[in-house]
Amino acid sequence: MVDEKQIASLTAETLAVQVVLTNVLLEIGKLDPTLRSAIKRGLSDAADSVENLATRSDAVSPDLIVKALHVIEEMRAASVGDGPSLAPMD
């Protein structure tokens, strides 16, 4: 069984990965407009993949899909330089 300490650790790890990835994508996007466009397309493709997963699988809860899409949208906004930094979700 997963205890609260493990959940807190996984939450911190997930947040760290999101922030690192977002900032790396932001820096790569600053190098070239073509790279920035590719990052935008990649994040749009990621959102589409999550939405497709939601329609094809009953094993994934709607709450998980909504949270995943929220994270992708935050990453998209932050990594192309026109959004806020990622903040922990409720």
ABEGO torsion letter per residue (X at the ends): XBBAAAAAAAAAAAAAAAAAAAAAAAAAAAABAAAAAAAAAAAAAAAAAAAAAAAABAABBAAAAAAAAAAAAAAAAAAAGABBBBBBBX
